[in-house]
Amino acid sequence: MRWKISRHGHDPRQIDLIAICVLIVVIVAAYRFYVRDPEPPNHADFIVPSQSVRW
């Protein structure tokens, strides 16, 4: 099928192509989110129970 240039709106294949691109971006973002190494905890801001803090 050839691409049809229409003045009445978008070709449905253009919408499908955009949807496929969005799905690929979402899949890559989710993969990078779940594969990344968690940051080691920062113990510098931990208050030791024996310390007293005045507010």
C-alpha distance matrix in Angstrom:
0.0 3.8 6.7 8.8 12.4 14.5 18.3 18.5 17.6 15.2 11.6 12.0 10.1 12.8 15.4 14.4 14.6 18.0 19.2 18.6 20.5 23.2 23.6 24.1 26.7 28.5 28.7 30.1 32.5 33.7 34.2 36.2 38.2 39.3 39.9 42.1 45.8 47.9 50.3 53.9 56.0 58.1 61.7 63.1 62.6 64.1 67.4 70.0 71.7 75.1 74.2 75.0 72.8 74.1 71.7
3.8 0.0 3.8 6.2 9.5 12.2 15.9 16.9 16.0 13.8 10.5 12.1 10.2 12.0 15.2 14.9 14.5 17.5 19.4 19.1 20.4 23.2 24.2 24.5 26.6 28.8 29.3 30.4 32.6 34.3 34.8 36.5 38.6 39.9 40.5 42.4 46.1 48.2 50.4 54.1 56.2 58.0 61.7 62.9 62.4 64.1 67.4 70.1 71.9 75.2 74.2 74.9 72.6 73.7 71.2
6.7 3.8 0.0 3.8 6.5 9.4 13.0 14.1 12.9 10.4 7.6 9.9 8.2 9.0 12.4 12.9 12.3 14.8 17.1 17.3 18.2 20.8 22.2 22.7 24.5 26.7 27.6 28.6 30.6 32.4 33.2 34.6 36.6 38.2 38.9 40.6 44.4 46.3 48.3 52.1 54.0 55.7 59.4 60.4 59.8 61.6 64.8 67.6 69.5 72.8 71.6 72.2 69.8 70.8 68.3
8.8 6.2 3.8 0.0 3.8 6.0 9.7 10.9 10.4 9.0 6.7 9.8 9.6 10.2 13.1 14.3 14.4 16.3 18.6 19.4 20.4 22.5 24.2 25.1 26.6 28.5 29.9 31.0 32.7 34.4 35.6 37.0 38.7 40.5 41.4 43.0 46.8 48.5 50.4 54.2 56.0 57.6 61.2 62.1 61.4 63.2 66.3 69.2 70.9 74.3 73.0 73.4 70.9 71.7 69.0
12.4 9.5 6.5 3.8 0.0 3.7 6.8 9.0 8.7 7.9 7.3 11.1 11.3 10.7 13.5 15.5 15.4 16.5 19.1 20.4 20.8 22.7 24.9 25.8 26.8 28.8 30.6 31.5 32.8 34.8 36.2 37.3 38.9 40.9 42.0 43.2 47.0 48.5 50.3 54.1 55.7 57.1 60.7 61.5 60.6 62.6 65.6 68.6 70.4 73.7 72.2 72.5 69.9 70.5 67.7
14.5 12.2 9.4 6.0 3.7 0.0 3.8 5.4 6.1 6.9 7.3 10.8 12.3 11.8 13.6 16.2 16.7 17.4 19.7 21.6 22.2 23.5 25.7 27.1 28.0 29.6 31.6 32.8 33.8 35.7 37.4 38.6 39.8 41.9 43.2 44.5 48.2 49.5 51.3 55.0 56.4 57.8 61.4 62.1 61.0 62.9 65.8 68.9 70.5 73.8 72.4 72.5 69.8 70.3 67.4
18.3 15.9 13.0 9.7 6.8 3.8 0.0 3.8 5.7 8.1 9.9 13.2 15.2 14.0 15.3 18.4 18.9 18.9 21.2 23.5 23.8 24.7 27.2 28.8 29.2 30.8 33.1 34.3 34.9 36.9 38.9 39.8 40.8 43.1 44.6 45.6 49.3 50.3 51.9 55.7 56.9 58.1 61.6 62.1 60.9 62.9 65.7 68.9 70.4 73.7 72.1 72.0 69.2 69.5 66.5
18.5 16.9 14.1 10.9 9.0 5.4 3.8 0.0 3.8 7.2 9.1 11.7 14.4 13.6 14.1 17.2 18.5 18.4 20.1 22.7 23.4 23.9 26.2 28.2 28.7 29.8 32.2 33.7 34.2 35.9 38.0 39.2 39.9 42.1 43.8 45.0 48.7 49.6 51.3 55.0 56.1 57.4 60.8 61.5 60.1 61.9 64.6 67.8 69.1 72.5 71.0 70.8 68.0 68.4 65.3
17.6 16.0 12.9 10.4 8.7 6.1 5.7 3.8 0.0 3.8 6.7 9.0 11.7 10.4 10.6 13.9 15.1 14.7 16.4 19.2 19.8 20.1 22.5 24.5 25.0 26.1 28.5 30.0 30.4 32.1 34.3 35.4 36.2 38.3 40.1 41.2 44.9 45.8 47.5 51.3 52.4 53.7 57.2 57.9 56.5 58.3 61.1 64.2 65.7 69.0 67.6 67.5 64.8 65.2 62.2
15.2 13.8 10.4 9.0 7.9 6.9 8.1 7.2 3.8 0.0 3.7 6.2 8.2 6.6 7.3 10.5 11.4 11.3 13.2 15.7 16.3 17.0 19.3 21.1 21.8 23.1 25.3 26.7 27.5 29.2 31.2 32.4 33.3 35.4 37.0 38.2 42.0 43.1 44.9 48.6 49.9 51.4 54.9 55.7 54.6 56.4 59.3 62.3 63.8 67.2 65.8 65.9 63.3 63.9 61.1
11.6 10.5 7.6 6.7 7.3 7.3 9.9 9.1 6.7 3.7 0.0 3.8 5.4 5.4 6.9 9.0 10.1 11.2 12.9 14.7 15.9 17.2 19.0 20.6 21.9 23.3 24.9 26.5 27.7 29.3 30.9 32.4 33.6 35.4 36.8 38.4 42.1 43.5 45.5 49.3 50.8 52.4 56.0 57.0 56.0 57.6 60.7 63.6 65.1 68.5 67.3 67.6 65.1 65.9 63.2
12.0 12.1 9.9 9.8 11.1 10.8 13.2 11.7 9.0 6.2 3.8 0.0 3.8 5.4 5.2 6.3 8.7 10.0 10.6 12.5 14.4 15.4 16.6 18.6 20.2 21.1 22.6 24.6 25.9 27.0 28.7 30.5 31.6 33.1 34.6 36.5 40.2 41.5 43.7 47.4 48.9 50.7 54.2 55.4 54.4 55.9 58.9 61.7 63.1 66.6 65.5 65.9 63.5 64.5 61.8
10.1 10.2 8.2 9.6 11.3 12.3 15.2 14.4 11.7 8.2 5.4 3.8 0.0 3.8 5.4 4.9 6.1 8.6 9.6 10.4 12.3 14.1 15.1 16.5 18.4 19.8 20.9 22.6 24.3 25.6 26.8 28.7 30.1 31.5 32.8 34.7 38.4 40.0 42.3 46.0 47.7 49.6 53.2 54.5 53.7 55.2 58.3 61.0 62.6 66.1 65.1 65.6 63.4 64.5 61.9
12.8 12.0 9.0 10.2 10.7 11.8 14.0 13.6 10.4 6.6 5.4 5.4 3.8 0.0 3.8 5.4 5.0 6.2 8.6 9.9 10.6 12.4 14.2 15.4 16.7 18.4 20.0 21.3 22.7 24.4 25.9 27.2 28.7 30.5 31.7 33.2 37.0 38.5 40.5 44.3 45.9 47.6 51.2 52.3 51.4 53.1 56.3 59.1 60.8 64.2 63.0 63.5 61.1 62.1 59.5
15.4 15.2 12.4 13.1 13.5 13.6 15.3 14.1 10.6 7.3 6.9 5.2 5.4 3.8 0.0 3.8 5.4 5.2 6.1 8.6 9.9 10.5 12.3 14.3 15.4 16.5 18.3 20.1 21.1 22.4 24.3 25.9 26.8 28.6 30.2 31.8 35.5 36.7 38.8 42.5 44.0 45.8 49.2 50.4 49.4 50.9 54.0 56.8 58.3 61.8 60.7 61.0 58.7 59.6 57.0
14.4 14.9 12.9 14.3 15.5 16.2 18.4 17.2 13.9 10.5 9.0 6.3 4.9 5.4 3.8 0.0 3.8 5.5 5.0 6.2 8.7 9.8 10.5 12.3 14.3 15.2 16.4 18.4 19.9 21.0 22.4 24.4 25.6 27.0 28.4 30.3 34.1 35.5 37.9 41.5 43.2 45.2 48.7 50.1 49.2 50.6 53.7 56.4 57.9 61.4 60.5 61.1 58.9 60.1 57.6
14.6 14.5 12.3 14.4 15.4 16.7 18.9 18.5 15.1 11.4 10.1 8.7 6.1 5.0 5.4 3.8 0.0 3.8 5.4 5.1 6.3 8.7 9.9 10.7 12.5 14.4 15.4 16.7 18.5 20.1 21.2 22.8 24.4 26.0 27.1 28.8 32.6 34.3 36.5 40.2 42.0 43.9 47.5 48.8 48.1 49.7 53.0 55.6 57.4 60.8 59.8 60.5 58.3 59.5 57.1
18.0 17.5 14.8 16.3 16.5 17.4 18.9 18.4 14.7 11.3 11.2 10.0 8.6 6.2 5.2 5.5 3.8 0.0 3.8 5.4 5.1 6.2 8.6 9.9 10.7 12.4 14.3 15.5 16.5 18.4 20.0 21.2 22.5 24.5 25.8 27.2 30.9 32.3 34.3 38.1 39.7 41.4 45.0 46.1 45.3 47.0 50.1 53.0 54.7 58.0 56.9 57.5 55.1 56.3 53.8
19.2 19.4 17.1 18.6 19.1 19.7 21.2 20.1 16.4 13.2 12.9 10.6 9.6 8.6 6.1 5.0 5.4 3.8 0.0 3.8 5.4 5.1 6.2 8.7 9.9 10.5 12.2 14.3 15.3 16.4 18.3 20.0 20.9 22.5 24.2 25.9 29.6 30.8 33.1 36.8 38.3 40.3 43.8 45.1 44.2 45.6 48.7 51.4 53.0 56.4 55.5 56.1 53.9 55.1 52.7
18.6 19.1 17.3 19.4 20.4 21.6 23.5 22.7 19.2 15.7 14.7 12.5 10.4 9.9 8.6 6.2 5.1 5.4 3.8 0.0 3.8 5.4 5.1 6.2 8.7 9.9 10.5 12.4 14.2 15.3 16.5 18.4 19.9 21.2 22.4 24.4 28.1 29.8 32.2 35.8 37.7 39.8 43.3 44.8 44.2 45.6 48.9 51.4 53.1 56.5 55.7 56.5 54.5 55.9 53.7
20.5 20.4 18.2 20.4 20.8 22.2 23.8 23.4 19.8 16.3 15.9 14.4 12.3 10.6 9.9 8.7 6.3 5.1 5.4 3.8 0.0 3.8 5.4 5.2 6.3 8.7 10.0 10.7 12.3 14.3 15.4 16.7 18.4 20.2 21.2 22.7 26.4 28.1 30.3 34.0 35.9 37.7 41.4 42.6 42.1 43.7 47.1 49.7 51.6 54.9 53.9 54.7 52.6 54.0 51.8
23.2 23.2 20.8 22.5 22.7 23.5 24.7 23.9 20.1 17.0 17.2 15.4 14.1 12.4 10.5 9.8 8.7 6.2 5.1 5.4 3.8 0.0 3.8 5.4 5.1 6.2 8.6 10.0 10.5 12.3 14.2 15.4 16.4 18.4 20.0 21.3 25.0 26.2 28.4 32.1 33.7 35.5 39.1 40.3 39.6 41.1 44.3 47.0 48.8 52.1 51.1 51.8 49.6 50.9 48.6
23.6 24.2 22.2 24.2 24.9 25.7 27.2 26.2 22.5 19.3 19.0 16.6 15.1 14.2 12.3 10.5 9.9 8.6 6.2 5.1 5.4 3.8 0.0 3.8 5.4 5.1 6.1 8.6 9.8 10.5 12.2 14.2 15.2 16.5 18.1 20.0 23.7 25.1 27.6 31.2 32.9 35.1 38.5 40.2 39.5 40.7 44.0 46.4 48.1 51.5 50.8 51.6 49.7 51.2 49.1
24.1 24.5 22.7 25.1 25.8 27.1 28.8 28.2 24.5 21.1 20.6 18.6 16.5 15.4 14.3 12.3 10.7 9.9 8.7 6.2 5.2 5.4 3.8 0.0 3.8 5.5 5.1 6.2 8.5 9.9 10.5 12.3 14.2 15.5 16.4 18.3 22.0 23.8 26.3 29.9 32.0 34.1 37.7 39.3 39.0 40.3 43.7 46.1 48.0 51.3 50.6 51.7 49.8 51.5 49.5
26.7 26.6 24.5 26.6 26.8 28.0 29.2 28.7 25.0 21.8 21.9 20.2 18.4 16.7 15.4 14.3 12.5 10.7 9.9 8.7 6.3 5.1 5.4 3.8 0.0 3.8 5.5 5.2 6.1 8.6 9.9 10.6 12.2 14.4 15.4 16.6 20.3 21.9 24.0 27.7 29.6 31.5 35.1 36.4 36.0 37.6 41.0 43.5 45.5 48.8 47.8 48.8 46.8 48.3 46.3
28.5 28.8 26.7 28.5 28.8 29.6 30.8 29.8 26.1 23.1 23.3 21.1 19.8 18.4 16.5 15.2 14.4 12.4 10.5 9.9 8.7 6.2 5.1 5.5 3.8 0.0 3.8 5.5 5.1 6.1 8.5 9.9 10.4 12.3 14.1 15.6 19.2 20.3 22.7 26.3 27.9 30.1 33.5 35.1 34.4 35.7 39.0 41.5 43.2 46.6 45.8 46.7 44.8 46.4 44.4
28.7 29.3 27.6 29.9 30.6 31.6 33.1 32.2 28.5 25.3 24.9 22.6 20.9 20.0 18.3 16.4 15.4 14.3 12.2 10.5 10.0 8.6 6.1 5.1 5.5 3.8 0.0 3.8 5.5 5.2 6.1 8.6 9.8 10.7 12.1 14.3 17.9 19.5 22.3 25.7 27.7 30.1 33.6 35.4 35.1 36.1 39.5 41.7 43.5 46.9 46.4 47.5 45.9 47.7 45.9
30.1 30.4 28.6 31.0 31.5 32.8 34.3 33.7 30.0 26.7 26.5 24.6 22.6 21.3 20.1 18.4 16.7 15.5 14.3 12.4 10.7 10.0 8.6 6.2 5.2 5.5 3.8 0.0 3.8 5.5 5.1 6.2 8.6 10.1 10.5 12.1 15.9 17.9 20.3 23.9 26.2 28.4 31.9 33.6 33.6 34.9 38.4 40.7 42.7 45.9 45.3 46.6 44.9 46.8 45.1
32.5 32.6 30.6 32.7 32.8 33.8 34.9 34.2 30.4 27.5 27.7 25.9 24.3 22.7 21.1 19.9 18.5 16.5 15.3 14.2 12.3 10.5 9.8 8.5 6.1 5.1 5.5 3.8 0.0 3.8 5.4 5.2 6.1 8.7 10.0 10.8 14.5 15.8 18.0 21.7 23.6 25.6 29.2 30.8 30.4 31.8 35.3 37.7 39.7 42.9 42.1 43.3 41.5 43.3 41.5
33.7 34.3 32.4 34.4 34.8 35.7 36.9 35.9 32.1 29.2 29.3 27.0 25.6 24.4 22.4 21.0 20.1 18.4 16.4 15.3 14.3 12.3 10.5 9.9 8.6 6.1 5.2 5.5 3.8 0.0 3.8 5.5 5.0 6.2 8.5 10.2 13.6 14.7 17.5 20.9 22.7 25.2 28.5 30.4 30.0 30.9 34.3 36.6 38.4 41.7 41.2 42.4 40.8 42.8 41.1
34.2 34.8 33.2 35.6 36.2 37.4 38.9 38.0 34.3 31.2 30.9 28.7 26.8 25.9 24.3 22.4 21.2 20.0 18.3 16.5 15.4 14.2 12.2 10.5 9.9 8.5 6.1 5.1 5.4 3.8 0.0 3.8 5.4 5.4 6.0 8.5 12.0 14.0 16.9 20.2 22.5 25.2 28.5 30.6 30.7 31.5 35.1 37.1 39.0 42.3 41.9 43.4 42.1 44.3 42.8
36.2 36.5 34.6 37.0 37.3 38.6 39.8 39.2 35.4 32.4 32.4 30.5 28.7 27.2 25.9 24.4 22.8 21.2 20.0 18.4 16.7 15.4 14.2 12.3 10.6 9.9 8.6 6.2 5.2 5.5 3.8 0.0 3.8 5.6 5.3 6.0 9.8 11.8 14.3 17.8 20.2 22.5 26.1 27.9 28.1 29.2 32.9 35.0 37.2 40.3 39.7 41.3 39.8 42.0 40.6
38.2 38.6 36.6 38.7 38.9 39.8 40.8 39.9 36.2 33.3 33.6 31.6 30.1 28.7 26.8 25.6 24.4 22.5 20.9 19.9 18.4 16.4 15.2 14.2 12.2 10.4 9.8 8.6 6.1 5.0 5.4 3.8 0.0 3.8 5.7 5.8 9.1 9.9 12.5 16.0 17.9 20.3 23.7 25.7 25.5 26.5 30.0 32.2 34.2 37.4 36.9 38.3 36.8 38.9 37.5
39.3 39.9 38.2 40.5 40.9 41.9 43.1 42.1 38.3 35.4 35.4 33.1 31.5 30.5 28.6 27.0 26.0 24.5 22.5 21.2 20.2 18.4 16.5 15.5 14.4 12.3 10.7 10.1 8.7 6.2 5.4 5.6 3.8 0.0 3.8 5.8 8.4 9.4 12.8 15.8 17.8 20.8 23.9 26.3 26.3 26.8 30.3 32.1 33.9 37.2 37.0 38.7 37.5 39.9 38.7
39.9 40.5 38.9 41.4 42.0 43.2 44.6 43.8 40.1 37.0 36.8 34.6 32.8 31.7 30.2 28.4 27.1 25.8 24.2 22.4 21.2 20.0 18.1 16.4 15.4 14.1 12.1 10.5 10.0 8.5 6.0 5.3 5.7 3.8 0.0 3.8 6.5 9.0 12.3 15.1 17.8 20.7 23.9 26.3 26.8 27.4 31.1 32.7 34.9 37.9 37.8 39.7 38.6 41.2 40.2
42.1 42.4 40.6 43.0 43.2 44.5 45.6 45.0 41.2 38.2 38.4 36.5 34.7 33.2 31.8 30.3 28.8 27.2 25.9 24.4 22.7 21.3 20.0 18.3 16.6 15.6 14.3 12.1 10.8 10.2 8.5 6.0 5.8 5.8 3.8 0.0 3.8 6.3 9.0 12.2 15.0 17.5 20.9 23.0 23.6 24.6 28.3 30.1 32.5 35.4 35.0 36.9 35.8 38.3 37.4
45.8 46.1 44.4 46.8 47.0 48.2 49.3 48.7 44.9 42.0 42.1 40.2 38.4 37.0 35.5 34.1 32.6 30.9 29.6 28.1 26.4 25.0 23.7 22.0 20.3 19.2 17.9 15.9 14.5 13.6 12.0 9.8 9.1 8.4 6.5 3.8 0.0 3.8 6.4 8.9 12.0 14.8 18.0 20.3 21.3 22.0 25.7 27.2 29.7 32.5 32.3 34.4 33.6 36.3 35.7
47.9 48.2 46.3 48.5 48.5 49.5 50.3 49.6 45.8 43.1 43.5 41.5 40.0 38.5 36.7 35.5 34.3 32.3 30.8 29.8 28.1 26.2 25.1 23.8 21.9 20.3 19.5 17.9 15.8 14.7 14.0 11.8 9.9 9.4 9.0 6.3 3.8 0.0 3.8 6.4 8.8 11.8 14.9 17.4 18.0 18.5 22.2 23.8 26.2 29.1 28.9 30.9 30.1 32.8 32.2
50.3 50.4 48.3 50.4 50.3 51.3 51.9 51.3 47.5 44.9 45.5 43.7 42.3 40.5 38.8 37.9 36.5 34.3 33.1 32.2 30.3 28.4 27.6 26.3 24.0 22.7 22.3 20.3 18.0 17.5 16.9 14.3 12.5 12.8 12.3 9.0 6.4 3.8 0.0 3.8 6.3 8.6 12.0 14.1 15.0 15.9 19.7 21.5 24.2 26.9 26.3 28.4 27.4 30.2 29.7
53.9 54.1 52.1 54.2 54.1 55.0 55.7 55.0 51.3 48.6 49.3 47.4 46.0 44.3 42.5 41.5 40.2 38.1 36.8 35.8 34.0 32.1 31.2 29.9 27.7 26.3 25.7 23.9 21.7 20.9 20.2 17.8 16.0 15.8 15.1 12.2 8.9 6.4 3.8 0.0 3.8 6.4 9.2 11.8 13.2 13.7 17.4 18.7 21.6 24.1 23.8 26.1 25.6 28.6 28.6
56.0 56.2 54.0 56.0 55.7 56.4 56.9 56.1 52.4 49.9 50.8 48.9 47.7 45.9 44.0 43.2 42.0 39.7 38.3 37.7 35.9 33.7 32.9 32.0 29.6 27.9 27.7 26.2 23.6 22.7 22.5 20.2 17.9 17.8 17.8 15.0 12.0 8.8 6.3 3.8 0.0 3.8 6.1 9.1 9.9 10.1 13.8 15.3 18.0 20.7 20.3 22.5 22.0 25.0 25.0
58.1 58.0 55.7 57.6 57.1 57.8 58.1 57.4 53.7 51.4 52.4 50.7 49.6 47.6 45.8 45.2 43.9 41.4 40.3 39.8 37.7 35.5 35.1 34.1 31.5 30.1 30.1 28.4 25.6 25.2 25.2 22.5 20.3 20.8 20.7 17.5 14.8 11.8 8.6 6.4 3.8 0.0 3.8 5.6 6.9 8.0 11.8 13.7 16.8 19.1 18.1 20.3 19.6 22.5 22.6
61.7 61.7 59.4 61.2 60.7 61.4 61.6 60.8 57.2 54.9 56.0 54.2 53.2 51.2 49.2 48.7 47.5 45.0 43.8 43.3 41.4 39.1 38.5 37.7 35.1 33.5 33.6 31.9 29.2 28.5 28.5 26.1 23.7 23.9 23.9 20.9 18.0 14.9 12.0 9.2 6.1 3.8 0.0 3.8 5.5 5.3 8.8 10.1 13.5 15.5 14.8 17.3 17.0 20.3 20.9
63.1 62.9 60.4 62.1 61.5 62.1 62.1 61.5 57.9 55.7 57.0 55.4 54.5 52.3 50.4 50.1 48.8 46.1 45.1 44.8 42.6 40.3 40.2 39.3 36.4 35.1 35.4 33.6 30.8 30.4 30.6 27.9 25.7 26.3 26.3 23.0 20.3 17.4 14.1 11.8 9.1 5.6 3.8 0.0 3.8 5.6 8.4 10.3 13.9 15.4 13.8 16.0 15.4 18.3 19.0
62.6 62.4 59.8 61.4 60.6 61.0 60.9 60.1 56.5 54.6 56.0 54.4 53.7 51.4 49.4 49.2 48.1 45.3 44.2 44.2 42.1 39.6 39.5 39.0 36.0 34.4 35.1 33.6 30.4 30.0 30.7 28.1 25.5 26.3 26.8 23.6 21.3 18.0 15.0 13.2 9.9 6.9 5.5 3.8 0.0 3.8 6.4 9.5 12.5 14.5 12.6 14.1 12.9 15.6 15.9
64.1 64.1 61.6 63.2 62.6 62.9 62.9 61.9 58.3 56.4 57.6 55.9 55.2 53.1 50.9 50.6 49.7 47.0 45.6 45.6 43.7 41.1 40.7 40.3 37.6 35.7 36.1 34.9 31.8 30.9 31.5 29.2 26.5 26.8 27.4 24.6 22.0 18.5 15.9 13.7 10.1 8.0 5.3 5.6 3.8 0.0 3.8 6.3 9.2 11.6 10.5 12.5 12.1 15.4 16.1
67.4 67.4 64.8 66.3 65.6 65.8 65.7 64.6 61.1 59.3 60.7 58.9 58.3 56.3 54.0 53.7 53.0 50.1 48.7 48.9 47.1 44.3 44.0 43.7 41.0 39.0 39.5 38.4 35.3 34.3 35.1 32.9 30.0 30.3 31.1 28.3 25.7 22.2 19.7 17.4 13.8 11.8 8.8 8.4 6.4 3.8 0.0 3.8 6.3 8.4 6.9 8.7 8.8 12.3 13.6
70.0 70.1 67.6 69.2 68.6 68.9 68.9 67.8 64.2 62.3 63.6 61.7 61.0 59.1 56.8 56.4 55.6 53.0 51.4 51.4 49.7 47.0 46.4 46.1 43.5 41.5 41.7 40.7 37.7 36.6 37.1 35.0 32.2 32.1 32.7 30.1 27.2 23.8 21.5 18.7 15.3 13.7 10.1 10.3 9.5 6.3 3.8 0.0 3.8 5.4 5.5 8.6 10.1 13.9 15.9
71.7 71.9 69.5 70.9 70.4 70.5 70.4 69.1 65.7 63.8 65.1 63.1 62.6 60.8 58.3 57.9 57.4 54.7 53.0 53.1 51.6 48.8 48.1 48.0 45.5 43.2 43.5 42.7 39.7 38.4 39.0 37.2 34.2 33.9 34.9 32.5 29.7 26.2 24.2 21.6 18.0 16.8 13.5 13.9 12.5 9.2 6.3 3.8 0.0 3.8 5.4 7.6 9.8 13.4 15.5
75.1 75.2 72.8 74.3 73.7 73.8 73.7 72.5 69.0 67.2 68.5 66.6 66.1 64.2 61.8 61.4 60.8 58.0 56.4 56.5 54.9 52.1 51.5 51.3 48.8 46.6 46.9 45.9 42.9 41.7 42.3 40.3 37.4 37.2 37.9 35.4 32.5 29.1 26.9 24.1 20.7 19.1 15.5 15.4 14.5 11.6 8.4 5.4 3.8 0.0 3.8 6.6 9.8 13.3 16.1
74.2 74.2 71.6 73.0 72.2 72.4 72.1 71.0 67.6 65.8 67.3 65.5 65.1 63.0 60.7 60.5 59.8 56.9 55.5 55.7 53.9 51.1 50.8 50.6 47.8 45.8 46.4 45.3 42.1 41.2 41.9 39.7 36.9 37.0 37.8 35.0 32.3 28.9 26.3 23.8 20.3 18.1 14.8 13.8 12.6 10.5 6.9 5.5 5.4 3.8 0.0 3.8 6.6 10.1 13.0
75.0 74.9 72.2 73.4 72.5 72.5 72.0 70.8 67.5 65.9 67.6 65.9 65.6 63.5 61.0 61.1 60.5 57.5 56.1 56.5 54.7 51.8 51.6 51.7 48.8 46.7 47.5 46.6 43.3 42.4 43.4 41.3 38.3 38.7 39.7 36.9 34.4 30.9 28.4 26.1 22.5 20.3 17.3 16.0 14.1 12.5 8.7 8.6 7.6 6.6 3.8 0.0 3.8 6.7 9.9
72.8 72.6 69.8 70.9 69.9 69.8 69.2 68.0 64.8 63.3 65.1 63.5 63.4 61.1 58.7 58.9 58.3 55.1 53.9 54.5 52.6 49.6 49.7 49.8 46.8 44.8 45.9 44.9 41.5 40.8 42.1 39.8 36.8 37.5 38.6 35.8 33.6 30.1 27.4 25.6 22.0 19.6 17.0 15.4 12.9 12.1 8.8 10.1 9.8 9.8 6.6 3.8 0.0 3.8 6.5
74.1 73.7 70.8 71.7 70.5 70.3 69.5 68.4 65.2 63.9 65.9 64.5 64.5 62.1 59.6 60.1 59.5 56.3 55.1 55.9 54.0 50.9 51.2 51.5 48.3 46.4 47.7 46.8 43.3 42.8 44.3 42.0 38.9 39.9 41.2 38.3 36.3 32.8 30.2 28.6 25.0 22.5 20.3 18.3 15.6 15.4 12.3 13.9 13.4 13.3 10.1 6.7 3.8 0.0 3.8
71.7 71.2 68.3 69.0 67.7 67.4 66.5 65.3 62.2 61.1 63.2 61.8 61.9 59.5 57.0 57.6 57.1 53.8 52.7 53.7 51.8 48.6 49.1 49.5 46.3 44.4 45.9 45.1 41.5 41.1 42.8 40.6 37.5 38.7 40.2 37.4 35.7 32.2 29.7 28.6 25.0 22.6 20.9 19.0 15.9 16.1 13.6 15.9 15.5 16.1 13.0 9.9 6.5 3.8 0.0
